[in-house]
Amino acid sequence: MPNWQVVRTIQKRLRASCLYRRRLPGEIARVAARIVTAAIRTLTREHEFAVGIVACLQTHGSRANWHPHLHRLVKDGGVRPDGTLVSWPATDTARLTEALRRAVLRFFVRLALFDEHQAAGMLT
């Protein structure tokens, strides 16, 4: 079964929070994994689907600067509870990216790192 490579940078306004709260990028990776899993389960209509995701957090850019971002390998499908492998159809990556942006900003609001108004401004 093929893999998808997904790279997601953390928005510049969120990076300072990640610098001083070192567990935050890992928590963002878990939020992203939940969103990707939910999208795949919705596309396949397989709500008990097990989705394979391997995530790696990278905290530096090509110039060794602070640039936290996530690399993920996502299986092109999943496993039903009975062990059957099922591929998932290609998805609209723009919609998935927008869902990830919104989920991460909601997460920052829940942590009181931003208020609702600031998060809404970042979406425009």
Rosetta blueprint (number, residue, H / E / L):
1 M L
2 P L
3 N E
4 W E
5 Q E
6 V E
7 V E
8 R E
9 T E
10 I L
11 Q L
12 K H
13 R H
14 L H
15 R H
16 A H
17 S H
18 C H
19 L H
20 Y H
21 R L
22 R L
23 R L
24 L H
25 P H
26 G H
27 E H
28 I H
29 A H
30 R H
31 V H
32 A H
33 A H
34 R H
35 I H
36 V H
37 T H
38 A H
39 A H
40 I H
41 R H
42 T H
43 L H
44 T H
45 R L
46 E L
47 H L
48 E L
49 F L
50 A E
51 V E
52 G E
53 I E
54 V E
55 A E
56 C E
57 L E
58 Q E
59 T E
60 H E
61 G L
62 S L
63 R L
64 A L
65 N L
66 W E
67 H E
68 P E
69 H E
70 L E
71 H E
72 R E
73 L E
74 V E
75 K E
76 D E
77 G E
78 G E
79 V E
80 R L
81 P L
82 D L
83 G L
84 T L
85 L E
86 V E
87 S L
88 W L
89 P L
90 A L
91 T L
92 D L
93 T H
94 A H
95 R H
96 L H
97 T H
98 E H
99 A H
100 L H
101 R H
102 R H
103 A H
104 V H
105 L H
106 R H
107 F H
108 F H
109 V H
110 R H
111 L L
112 A L
113 L L
114 F L
115 D L
116 E H
117 H H
118 Q H
119 A H
120 A H
121 G H
122 M H
123 L H
124 T L
